[in-house]
Amino acid sequence: MKKDKTKKILIYFFLVLGALIMIFPFYWMVASSFKTNEEFFSARPVWIPGNWFNFDNFTRALTQSNLGRYFLNSLIVTFSSVVVTTVVTILGAFGFSRLRFPGRTVIFAVLVAFMMVPFEMLVITNYMTVSRIGLIDTLPVLVIPFTTSIFYTYILKGFFDTLPDSLYYSARIDGASNWKYLWRVMVPIAKPSLVTIILLNAIASWNSFLWTSLVINSDKNRTVPFGLFAFVSEAGSDQKLQLAAATLSVLPMIILFLFARRYIVNGVARGGLKG
């Protein structure tokens, strides 16, 4: 009994230690954003700012850069990507889950296998494609290449597969078409998985950097991650402003993740594992 208690204490100790190690960089970034010059450059580290309502660094970061425009661009891109990707994912998952067509299993297996191909291997092909159709340095170029996701389709298909066939055949007997059955029955039931897909897609779209840095050239079309990267170079050695801008950039997604982490875990478990 004593041995089990000691084991449990050690487990919780290392879990808490790991959590502190991961949380500390975020805390230091946020805390440093509120520090004055004296606190920031003090010989002894100042762990807690003297005034948590000192927003001078945030004000200067917003006035010395175009962060407001970057936030607007990120909101437009994230919203567009979430809407388009969710609709395409729903249609694809329904097709592979309920429609019986030749080669369905093989095609889906091949698509799942493509999940192992890293995005970096597709960058050149995607860049050449969007360049030929004249989308370079526009906001649509940040959405169009990501309108489909095999991973999201896999999660939603796994959830659709758990629904009994009797429900589908009953709806068909009552005169419901495949389209009506999908939107009136399956989509409302699949809310946990859909919430997961929407949240994961929103986080991925907001944090996208590599593709944005390749296809966006002008300042007016930058999103938050790329704009933050440019601001770090433009702000020079003023690290307080850099940390304040970084805090403003990551804060929306941190808040979103904190409120939605339960849906992410439940959605992946119900959709991915049971499928």
Secondary structure, DSSP 8 states (H G I E B T S, - for coil): -HHHHHHHHHHHHHHHHHHHHHHHHHHHHHHHHT--HHHHT-SS--SS-S-TT--HHHHHHHHHS-HHHHHHHHHHHHHHHHHHHHHHHHHHHHHHHH---TTHHHHHHHHHHGGGS-GGGTHHHHHHHHHHTT-TTSGGGGTGGGS--HHHHHHHHHHHHHS-HHHHHHHHHTT--HHHHIIIIIHHHTHHHHHHHHHHHHHHHHH--HHHHHH--SGGG--HHHHHHHHHHHTTT-HHHHHHHHHHHHHHHHHHHHHHHHHHHHHHIIIIIT-
